[in-house]
Amino acid sequence: MIIRNPGRKLIAVVLLLSMAGACTACKKKAKDKRKREILESDTFFESEVGELKFPVDESKKLSYLMVDSVEYLGDMLLVNYTATYELPEEISHSNMPYIPDFDYDAFSSQKTVLFDLHGDPISKGNLHDPKDGELMTCATDKDGNLGFLIRDNNANPELSEYFILIKNNEGEVVKRISLEVPWFKDNRPISKMQFLPDGLITMTEARSGMEMPIYVFDENGKNLGTITPMGRAIMSDIFVQNGKYYILTAPSDFLYSNEISYTINEVDMQTWSLKEGKKTNGIMSTEAVSASEDGLYSTTPNGIDKYDISSGEMKEILNWNQTDVNHNVLSMVKSYPKNENEIFAIAEFFDPENTRSTYYVINLHRAEKNPHAGEKIMYVGGSYISDDFYDFVQRYNADPGTKLRIETIDYAFSETETTIEIAEKSPGGLADKVYLQFLSGNAPDILLGFSGFDQFQYGGFLEDLNPYIDGEDGLDRSLYFDNIFRAMESDGKLYSAPLCFELDGCIVNPDLVDAERNWSFEDLDKVAASLPENVELLPDMKCEEMLAKYLSPDLTDYMDMKKKNVSFSSENMIRLMEEVKKYGKTDEKIKPARWSKSIMGTSGYEGVMGLGIGSTFSIQDVGNLLACGNLAMCDVTVSDFQDYHLYKQVVPGGGKLLGYPSAQKKGILADPVKSISIVESSPYKKEAWSIIKSFFGEESQLETTAFPVSRSAFA
């Protein structure tokens, strides 16, 4: 089995495509510049975390609760949600698909409720009366009243009426605004309404992420104009900076692209248009972006950032290390800073086992003194730090017996050192950024997720973990897949220990692909020549993507990373390039390949979540193509046995997992999903190894998101 090396693969592809060499900075290590002790004067925010307590019908058993919207109103939250309850057994088990006399509506209800900032409901009942009409969306006006956009449906869409009901916090109607809507002959799925400081009202449609117009009304409901995005997709509310209106946008075709370039565009209310945008970095997700009266804020796993209109960058105003909030609650969060001392946030935590979300309200207040003063600091840096590691950090920092406090930084989301765009577009570029942190004396004590990158592969920065594994407080190699450890060594030294791994290869239809697990390019050509007319060999794939994948098994034959030598003039490399030219695509836009063929109804797999059902986007539906026998093979990543069985079952009669075809027939690749290292300059190596060792324990190994390296986890 071959270990995939992401750093080497990237370097190889760059060299092949550009035929240009790379420069490497000298490995002169700087003195540790990290702050090592917390002072009483250091910034810290006390936190109060409460769960949203949704009013439900206690006389019925809740089946599902879906939150449609959560709006922050300054000192309250306005939440629109739908609660669905289990039907009585005599109804759910009835042979009749529909029972006319049964009140099905009583087992599903939509509610609009006000909550305080501790998560408790404060409105007496449902603020929206369904008799008023269909609730489209809601917002708060400049006076703090609640605005409900209502559609009074008519069988003839041209006669449907749209209006806004302005209500106070008690649900009493203060004002009714009839809307002069600019659309005709069809109903529009308006999902967002906003009251602007100057009295204007804007509305956008539900199809977020597409080129949808913004409708503008005055305070009396008169339509003033329609803002056409002109090739841009609206990604945020309108916000104000320096007296001007702005909005976050992305290219309207970003769903077909692996790169998303966000821009901030000024909204011209005179011409009803968007001005040319200014690129902004550091946006983790538009779901984590919030617009307030004084600007645009973005929340990342590192902290809360504010958009600087002059520089186009996000500037950090709070770091989560300055709080005791569990990072796991922060994977989906929006923040609403009131001022530099008070910050409010709404967090959504999704539980994949129950397929249900829990919502939290977080109140942060600047403390007069840092309660952790005197504690020593251990730094952990990584890329896309996992939830289980954040859970460990929470327990570790809360343990009064530990003398150290762990502070984390996720380099993939750091607005000062890199951006998510760099992280996704170029793993090697991210490694270079982290490498510079090492050179400048800002290395962490523990490094997560950088196995295989040349910058850290050959000593000088990371500890050899073999002496720790074989030492007095080490691991019993017989209890682990030691071949995975050995495969990750460089010159007999293990600089990064794998915690779990995935398998990369191809799922094939054995009726169409007659090949063994380890197969060659000659075998691939034979398969391609034997396929029926209505069968494709592979999904459409760009040449550079195919080159990266099929180069991986034989990479060490072409590159000597230690000596910085490459040799691409061999027969095998020429053959690889010919295969890529033959089967790869050069089109600028290739439909994304997605697995949307569901097998949840297949015997033995009822209820299994793994492959989504259908899609509304234009894609290459590889799951459906395989299931219908129109595709011979497809590249897959197998993270666990469920993945393996899911992919096999999609192919009629059962699929077969092979390695990538390669010159040397080296077969399936193992990819270390999570790896962990000790930095050589760390003053806390003993403590770092103790932390690393805990992740090789049985409980931690059973909770990994990929194949564990512990043998007992498979028992």
C-alpha positions in Angstrom: 0.0 0.0 0.0 1.3 3.5 -1.0 0.9 6.5 1.3 -0.5 9.5 -0.6 1.7 12.6 -0.1 -0.3 15.8 -0.7 2.7 18.1 -0.6 4.8 16.1 -3.0 1.8 15.6 -5.4 1.2 19.3 -5.6 4.9 20.1 -6.2 5.0 17.5 -8.9 2.0 18.8 -10.7 3.3 22.4 -10.6 6.6 21.3 -12.0 5.0 19.3 -14.8 2.6 22.0 -15.8 4.9 25.0 -15.7 8.3 23.2 -16.1 9.5 25.8 -13.5 11.7 25.1 -10.5 10.8 26.1 -7.0 12.8 28.1 -4.5 13.1 27.0 -1.0 14.0 29.3 1.9 17.0 28.4 4.0 16.1 26.6 7.1 17.5 29.0 9.6 15.4 28.7 12.7 14.5 31.8 14.6 14.3 32.1 18.4 10.9 31.3 19.9 8.9 34.5 19.9 5.7 33.1 21.3 4.2 34.5 24.4 4.5 31.7 27.0 2.5 33.0 30.1 -0.9 34.6 30.4 -1.0 37.9 32.2 -3.7 39.4 34.2 -4.0 42.3 31.8 -4.5 40.0 28.7 -7.8 40.3 27.0 -10.4 37.8 28.0 -14.2 37.5 27.5 -16.5 35.9 30.0 -19.1 33.8 28.2 -22.6 32.8 28.8 -23.9 30.0 26.6 -27.6 29.1 26.5 -29.6 26.8 24.3 -32.7 28.0 22.4 -35.7 26.4 24.1 -38.4 25.9 21.4 -42.0 25.8 22.6 -43.5 22.6 21.4 -46.7 20.6 22.0 -45.8 18.4 25.0 -48.8 16.2 24.5 -47.3 14.9 21.2 -44.0 13.2 20.4 -41.7 15.5 18.4 -40.5 13.9 15.2 -38.6 16.8 13.6 -38.0 20.4 14.3 -36.6 22.6 11.5 -35.5 26.2 12.0 -36.4 28.4 9.0 -34.8 31.6 10.2 -33.1 33.2 13.2 -33.0 37.0 13.2 -31.0 39.1 15.8 -33.0 42.1 16.8 -30.6 43.8 19.2 -32.0 42.6 22.6 -34.1 39.8 21.2 -34.2 36.9 18.7 -37.0 36.4 16.2 -37.2 32.7 15.3 -39.4 31.1 12.7 -39.5 27.3 12.9 -41.6 24.3 12.0 -42.4 21.4 14.4 -43.5 18.0 13.1 -45.0 15.4 15.4 -45.3 11.6 15.1 -48.8 10.5 14.0 -50.8 8.1 16.1 -50.0 4.4 15.4 -53.4 3.7 14.0 -52.9 6.4 11.4 -49.2 5.8 10.6 -49.7 2.0 10.3 -52.9 2.3 8.3 -53.1 0.7 4.9 -54.8 3.9 3.6 -52.4 6.5 2.3 -54.8 9.3 3.4 -57.6 9.3 6.0 -60.1 12.1 5.1 -61.4 12.7 8.6 -58.0 12.9 10.3 -56.6 16.4 11.2 -53.1 16.1 9.8 -52.5 19.8 10.3 -52.6 19.3 14.1 -49.3 17.3 13.8 -47.3 20.0 12.1 -47.1 23.7 13.1 -45.1 26.7 12.0 -44.4 29.2 14.7 -42.8 32.6 14.9 -41.5 33.3 18.5 -39.4 35.9 20.2 -36.6 34.7 22.5 -34.4 36.6 24.9 -30.7 36.6 24.6 -30.5 33.6 27.1 -32.5 31.4 24.8 -35.8 31.6 26.6 -39.1 32.3 24.8 -40.6 35.7 25.8 -43.6 36.0 23.4 -46.8 34.6 24.8 -47.7 32.7 21.6 -47.2 32.6 17.9 -46.6 36.1 16.6 -47.8 35.2 13.2 -51.5 34.2 12.7 -51.8 31.8 9.6 -55.1 33.4 8.9 -53.3 36.6 7.9 -51.8 34.7 4.9 -48.6 32.9 4.1 -45.6 34.1 6.0 -42.7 34.7 3.6 -40.0 36.2 5.9 -39.7 38.7 8.8 -37.3 41.5 9.9 -37.2 44.4 12.4 -37.7 48.0 11.3 -35.7 51.0 12.4 -38.0 51.6 15.3 -37.5 48.1 16.7 -41.0 46.8 15.6 -41.4 43.4 13.8 -42.1 43.4 10.1 -43.9 40.3 8.7 -44.0 39.9 4.9 -47.2 38.2 4.1 -48.5 36.7 0.8 -52.3 36.4 0.5 -52.4 33.6 -2.0 -55.0 33.5 -4.8 -55.6 30.7 -7.3 -54.7 33.3 -9.9 -51.1 34.4 -9.2 -51.8 37.8 -10.7 -54.3 38.5 -7.9 -52.1 37.4 -5.0 -51.4 40.3 -2.7 -48.2 41.0 -0.8 -48.1 43.2 2.3 -46.1 43.9 5.4 -47.6 43.7 8.9 -45.7 45.8 11.4 -46.3 44.5 14.9 -45.0 45.3 18.4 -43.4 42.8 20.7 -46.8 41.8 22.0 -47.9 40.8 18.5 -50.3 43.8 18.1 -50.5 45.2 14.6 -49.1 48.8 14.4 -49.2 49.3 10.7 -50.1 47.5 7.4 -48.1 48.3 4.3 -49.5 47.2 1.0 -46.7 46.4 -1.5 -46.7 47.5 -5.1 -44.8 44.5 -6.4 -42.9 44.6 -9.7 -43.4 41.0 -10.6 -46.5 39.7 -12.4 -48.1 36.4 -13.4 -46.2 34.3 -10.9 -45.5 34.3 -7.1 -42.0 35.0 -6.0 -40.3 33.0 -3.2 -39.1 36.0 -1.2 -36.8 34.8 1.6 -35.2 38.0 2.8 -36.5 41.4 3.8 -34.5 44.3 5.2 -35.4 47.7 6.6 -32.6 50.1 5.8 -31.7 53.1 8.1 -33.1 55.6 5.6 -36.5 54.0 5.5 -36.1 51.9 2.3 -37.2 48.3 2.3 -35.4 45.6 0.2 -36.3 42.1 -0.6 -34.5 39.2 -2.3 -35.7 35.8 -3.5 -35.1 32.4 -1.9 -32.7 31.1 -4.5 -29.6 32.3 -2.6 -26.3 31.9 -4.4 -27.8 32.6 -7.8 -28.2 35.9 -9.8 -31.4 37.1 -8.1 -32.5 40.7 -8.2 -33.0 43.0 -5.2 -36.5 44.7 -5.1 -36.5 48.2 -3.4 -39.6 49.8 -1.9 -40.2 53.0 0.1 -41.6 53.0 3.6 -45.2 53.1 2.1 -44.7 50.1 -0.1 -44.2 51.9 -3.4 -41.7 50.0 -5.7 -38.8 52.3 -6.4 -36.7 50.0 -8.6 -35.0 46.7 -9.0 -31.3 46.2 -8.5 -29.9 43.8 -11.0 -26.7 42.0 -9.8 -25.3 41.7 -13.4 -23.4 38.4 -13.2 -23.1 38.4 -9.4 -24.8 36.3 -6.7 -26.0 38.1 -3.6 -24.4 36.5 -0.5 -25.2 38.9 2.4 -27.6 41.5 3.7 -26.9 45.1 2.8 -24.7 46.9 5.3 -23.5 50.5 5.8 -20.0 51.8 6.0 -19.0 55.5 5.8 -22.6 56.4 4.9 -22.7 54.1 1.8 -24.5 50.9 1.2 -22.5 47.7 0.4 -23.2 44.0 -0.1 -21.2 40.8 -0.4 -21.3 39.0 -3.7 -19.8 36.0 -5.6 -19.8 35.0 -9.3 -23.2 33.8 -10.3 -21.6 30.5 -11.6 -19.6 29.8 -8.5 -21.6 26.5 -8.0 -19.6 25.2 -11.0 -16.2 26.3 -9.7 -13.8 25.1 -7.1 -12.7 28.7 -6.4 -15.0 31.4 -5.0 -13.9 35.0 -5.2 -16.0 37.2 -2.9 -16.2 40.9 -3.5 -17.8 43.8 -1.6 -19.9 45.9 -4.0 -21.3 49.3 -3.3 -25.0 49.5 -3.9 -26.0 52.5 -6.0 -29.5 53.5 -5.0 -29.7 56.1 -7.8 -29.1 53.8 -10.7 -30.3 50.6 -9.0 -27.1 48.8 -9.7 -24.0 47.3 -8.1 -20.7 49.1 -8.6 -17.5 47.2 -9.4 -16.6 45.1 -6.4 -13.5 45.0 -4.2 -12.1 41.5 -3.5 -12.2 40.5 0.1 -10.2 37.7 1.8 -10.8 35.7 4.9 -14.5 34.8 4.3 -14.9 31.3 5.7 -18.5 30.9 4.7 -21.4 33.2 3.9 -23.4 31.3 6.5 -21.0 32.9 9.0 -21.2 36.4 7.7 -23.5 39.0 9.3 -24.2 42.6 8.3 -24.8 45.1 11.0 -25.2 48.9 11.1 -21.5 49.5 11.4 -20.2 46.9 8.9 -19.7 43.3 7.9 -18.6 40.7 10.3 -17.3 37.1 9.7 -16.8 34.4 12.2 -14.2 31.7 11.8 -12.8 28.8 13.9 -10.2 31.3 15.1 -12.3 34.3 16.0 -14.5 37.2 14.9 -13.3 39.4 12.1 -14.6 42.8 10.8 -14.3 43.8 7.2 -12.0 46.8 6.5 -13.4 48.7 3.5 -10.1 50.4 2.9 -7.9 47.3 2.7 -10.4 44.7 1.6 -9.2 42.4 4.4 -10.9 41.0 7.5 -9.5 42.4 10.8 -9.7 40.2 13.9 -11.6 41.8 16.8 -11.8 38.7 19.0 -9.9 35.4 19.2 -11.8 32.4 20.6 -8.7 31.6 22.7 -9.7 34.7 24.7 -12.8 32.8 25.8 -13.7 29.4 27.4 -16.4 28.7 24.7 -16.2 25.1 23.3 -15.0 25.3 19.7 -17.5 22.6 18.7 -20.3 25.0 19.2 -18.6 27.4 16.8 -18.6 25.4 13.5 -21.7 27.4 12.3 -21.9 30.8 14.0 -22.8 34.4 13.3 -21.6 37.2 15.6 -23.1 40.6 16.3 -20.7 42.8 18.2 -22.5 45.6 20.1 -19.2 47.3 20.9 -15.6 46.3 21.7 -16.7 45.0 25.2 -19.9 43.2 24.3 -20.5 40.6 21.6 -23.5 38.4 20.9 -23.4 35.3 18.7 -25.9 32.7 17.4 -24.4 29.2 16.9 -25.9 26.2 15.2 -24.5 22.7 16.1 -25.5 19.9 13.8 -25.7 16.4 15.2 -25.2 14.0 12.2 -26.4 11.0 14.2 -29.8 12.6 15.0 -29.7 14.7 11.8 -30.9 17.6 14.0 -29.5 21.0 14.9 -29.2 22.6 18.3 -29.1 26.4 18.5 -27.1 28.3 21.1 -27.0 31.9 22.1 -23.6 33.2 23.2 -23.1 36.3 25.3 -19.5 37.6 25.5 -18.4 40.3 28.0 -14.9 41.7 28.4 -13.5 40.7 31.8 -11.6 43.2 34.0 -8.9 40.6 34.6 -7.9 37.5 32.8 -8.9 34.5 35.1 -6.1 32.3 33.6 -3.3 34.7 34.6 -0.2 32.7 35.5 -0.9 29.7 33.3 1.7 28.7 30.8 0.6 28.5 27.1 1.0 25.5 24.8 0.2 26.3 21.1 -1.4 23.9 18.7 -1.6 24.8 15.0 -3.3 22.9 12.2 -5.4 23.0 9.1 -9.1 22.3 9.5 -8.8 21.2 13.1 -11.2 18.5 13.9 -14.1 18.5 16.4 -12.6 15.7 18.5 -9.4 17.7 19.0 -11.4 20.8 20.0 -13.3 18.6 22.5 -10.0 17.4 23.9 -8.8 21.1 24.2 -12.0 21.9 26.1 -11.5 19.1 28.6 -7.7 19.8 28.9 -8.2 23.5 29.7 -11.0 22.9 32.1 -8.9 20.3 34.1 -7.5 22.0 37.2 -4.7 19.5 37.3 -3.1 20.7 34.1 -0.5 23.4 34.3 -0.7 24.4 30.7 -3.5 26.2 28.7 -3.8 25.1 25.1 -4.3 27.9 22.5 -5.2 26.9 19.0 -4.9 28.5 15.5 -6.4 27.0 12.4 -4.2 28.2 9.6 -6.8 27.5 7.0 -8.9 30.3 8.3 -6.4 32.8 9.6 -6.9 36.2 8.0 -3.4 37.3 8.8 -1.4 34.3 7.6 -3.5 32.9 4.9 -7.1 32.7 3.6 -9.5 29.8 3.0 -9.0 30.5 -0.7 -5.3 29.7 -0.4 -6.0 26.6 1.7 -8.4 25.1 -0.8 -6.7 26.1 -4.0 -3.2 25.3 -2.9 -2.3 23.0 0.1 1.3 23.6 -0.7 0.8 27.4 -0.5 -0.8 26.9 2.9 2.2 24.8 4.0 4.5 27.6 2.8 2.7 30.1 4.9 3.0 27.9 8.0 6.7 27.3 7.1 7.3 31.0 7.3 5.7 31.0 10.8 8.4 28.5 11.8 11.2 30.6 10.4 9.9 33.7 12.1 9.9 32.0 15.6 6.1 31.6 15.8 5.9 27.8 15.5 3.3 26.0 17.5 4.3 23.2 20.0 2.0 20.6 18.2 1.4 20.7 14.5 -1.8 19.0 13.1 -2.4 17.9 9.5 0.8 18.7 7.6 2.2 15.2 7.0 4.0 14.7 3.8 4.8 18.3 3.0 8.4 18.8 2.0 8.8 21.8 4.3 8.5 19.6 7.4 9.5 16.2 6.0 13.2 15.9 6.5 14.1 17.1 10.0 15.1 20.4 11.4 11.7 21.4 12.5 9.8 18.4 13.8 10.7 15.7 16.3 11.2 12.1 15.3 8.3 10.3 17.0 9.8 6.8 16.7 11.8 7.2 20.0 8.6 8.3 21.7 6.6 5.3 20.3 9.3 2.9 21.4 10.1 4.6 24.7 9.0 3.8 28.2 5.8 5.8 27.8 5.3 4.6 24.3 2.9 2.5 22.2 2.8 -1.3 21.5 3.3 -1.4 17.7 1.7 -4.8 17.6 -1.6 -3.2 18.5 -1.5 -0.8 15.5 -1.1 -1.0 11.7 2.6 -0.5 11.9 3.0 -0.6 8.1 1.0 2.7 8.0 3.5 4.2 10.5 6.5 2.9 8.5 5.1 4.1 5.2 5.1 7.7 6.6 8.8 7.6 7.6 11.5 9.7 5.9 14.9 8.2 6.2 13.7 6.0 9.0 12.2 8.9 11.0 8.6 9.5 11.7 7.9 13.2 11.8 4.1 13.0 11.6 2.1 10.2 13.2 -1.1 9.2 11.4 -4.2 9.0 13.6 -6.4 7.6 10.8 -6.4 7.2 7.1 -8.6 7.0 4.0 -8.2 4.8 0.8 -8.0 6.4 -2.6 -8.7 4.5 -5.8 -11.4 3.7 -8.3 -14.8 2.0 -7.9 -15.3 0.0 -11.1 -18.1 -2.1 -12.8 -16.5 -5.5 -13.0 -18.7 -6.4 -15.9 -17.0 -3.6 -17.9 -13.6 -3.5 -16.3 -11.6 -6.7 -16.3 -8.6 -5.8 -14.1 -6.9 -6.7 -10.9 -6.5 -4.4 -7.9 -3.1 -3.2 -9.2 -3.4 -2.4 -12.9 -1.4 -0.5 -15.6 -2.1 2.0 -18.3 -2.1 -0.8 -20.8 -5.0 -2.4 -18.9 -6.8 1.0 -18.9 -6.5 1.3 -22.6 -7.8 -2.2 -23.2 -10.9 -1.4 -21.0 -11.5 1.8 -22.9 -11.3 0.1 -26.3 -13.8 -2.6 -25.2 -16.6 -0.4 -23.9 -20.0 -0.3 -25.6 -21.0 3.0 -27.3 -23.3 4.1 -24.5 -20.7 3.7 -21.8 -18.2 6.3 -20.7 -14.8 5.3 -19.2 -14.6 8.1 -16.7 -16.5 11.2 -15.6 -15.3 14.3 -17.3 -12.1 15.4 -15.5 -9.6 18.3 -16.2 -6.2 17.2 -17.4 -4.4 18.7 -14.3 -6.8 16.9 -12.0 -6.2 13.6 -13.7 -2.5 14.1 -13.7 -2.5 14.8 -10.0 -4.4 11.6 -9.2 -2.6 9.2 -11.6 0.8 10.6 -10.7 0.4 9.8 -7.0 1.2 6.0 -7.0 4.6 6.5 -8.8 5.6 9.8 -7.5 8.7 8.6 -5.6 10.0 7.2 -8.9 10.2 10.7 -10.4 11.2 12.8 -7.4 13.9 12.9 -4.7 12.5 15.4 -2.3 15.5 15.3 0.0 17.9 16.2 -2.8 15.3 18.4 -4.6 15.8 16.5 -7.8 13.1 15.6 -10.3 13.3 13.3 -13.3 10.4 13.5 -15.7 12.0 12.3 -18.9 11.4 8.6 -18.4 9.2 6.4 -20.5 6.7 6.0 -17.7 6.2 9.7 -17.4 5.8 10.1 -21.1 3.2 7.4 -21.1 1.4 9.0 -18.2 1.2 12.3 -20.0 -0.2 10.5 -23.1 -2.9 8.9 -20.9 -3.8 12.3 -19.4 -4.0 13.9 -22.9 -6.1 11.0 -24.1 -8.7 10.8 -21.3 -8.5 14.3 -19.6 -10.5 17.4 -20.6 -9.3 20.9 -21.4 -12.7 22.6 -21.1 -12.8 25.6 -18.9 -16.1 24.6 -17.3 -16.8 21.0 -16.5 -19.9 20.0 -14.7 -19.1 19.0 -11.1 -19.1 15.2 -10.5 -21.5 14.4 -7.7 -22.9 11.2 -6.1 -26.6 11.7 -6.1 -27.8 8.2 -6.6 -29.4 7.1 -3.3 -29.5 3.5 -2.2 -31.3 4.2 1.1 -34.2 2.0 -0.1 -31.9 -1.0 -0.9 -32.4 -4.0 1.3 -30.0 -3.9 4.2 -29.3 -0.2 3.7 -32.7 1.3 4.8 -32.1 4.7 6.4 -28.4 4.7 5.7 -27.3 8.3 5.1 -24.4 8.5 2.7 -25.5 9.4 -0.8 -27.9 12.3 -1.4 -31.1 12.0 -3.3 -31.1 13.9 -6.6 -30.0 17.5 -7.3 -31.3 20.7 -8.7 -28.0 21.6 -10.2 -26.5 20.6 -13.5 -23.9 18.0 -12.5 -22.3 14.7 -13.6 -24.5 12.3 -11.6 -21.8 9.6 -11.3 -23.9 7.6 -8.9 -26.7 7.3 -11.3 -24.4 6.7 -14.3 -22.8 3.8 -12.4 -26.1 2.4 -11.3 -27.5 2.5 -14.9 -24.3 0.9 -16.3 -23.4 4.0 -18.3 -20.1 4.6 -16.5 -17.2 2.0 -16.2 -15.3 3.6 -13.3 -15.0 6.5 -11.0 -12.4 7.8 -8.6 -13.5 7.5 -4.9 -12.2 8.2 -1.5 -13.2 5.5 1.0 -13.2 6.7 4.6 -14.8 3.7 6.4 -16.6 0.4 5.8 -19.9 2.2 5.3 -18.3 4.2 2.4 -16.9 0.9 1.0 -20.3 -0.9 1.0 -22.2 2.2 -0.3 -19.9 2.5 -3.3 -19.9 -1.2 -4.0 -23.7 -1.4 -3.8 -24.3 1.4 -6.3 -22.9 -0.7 -9.1 -25.4 -3.4 -10.3 -24.1 -6.8 -9.0 -21.5 -5.1 -6.8 -18.6 -2.8 -7.6 -14.9 -3.5 -7.2 -12.3 -1.2 -5.6 -9.1 -0.9 -7.5 -6.1 1.4 -7.3 -5.4 4.1 -9.8 -3.9 2.6 -13.0 -0.2 3.4 -13.0 3.1 2.5 -14.7 4.3 0.3 -11.8 0.9 -1.2 -10.8 1.3 0.1 -7.2 -2.4 0.0 -6.4 -4.6 1.6 -3.8 -3.3 4.7 -1.9 -3.6 5.3 1.8 -4.1 9.0 2.7 -3.4 10.0 6.3 -6.5 12.1 7.1 -5.3 13.3 10.5 -1.7 13.5 11.5 0.1 15.0 14.5 3.6 16.2 15.1 5.8 17.6 17.9 7.7 20.7 17.0 11.4 20.4 17.8 11.8 23.8 19.4 8.9 23.2 21.8 9.7 23.5 25.5 6.8 21.1 26.3 7.7 18.0 24.3 6.9 15.6 27.2 3.4 17.2 27.6 3.0 17.2 23.8 3.7 13.4 23.6 1.2 12.8 26.4 -1.4 14.6 24.3 -0.5 12.7 21.2 -0.6 9.3 22.9 -4.1 10.0 24.2 -5.4 10.1 20.6 -4.1 6.5 20.0 -6.3 5.2 22.9 -9.1 2.9 22.1 -11.9 5.4 22.7 -10.3 8.1 20.5 -9.6 5.6 17.8 -13.2 4.4 17.7 -14.3 8.0 17.2 -12.1 8.8 14.2 -13.8 9.9 11.0 -11.8 7.5 8.9 -10.1 4.1 9.2 -8.3 4.0 12.6 -4.7 2.8 12.9 -5.6 0.8 15.9 -6.2 -2.9 15.2 -8.6 -3.2 18.2 -11.0 -0.7 16.6 -11.8 -3.2 13.9 -12.6 -6.0 16.4 
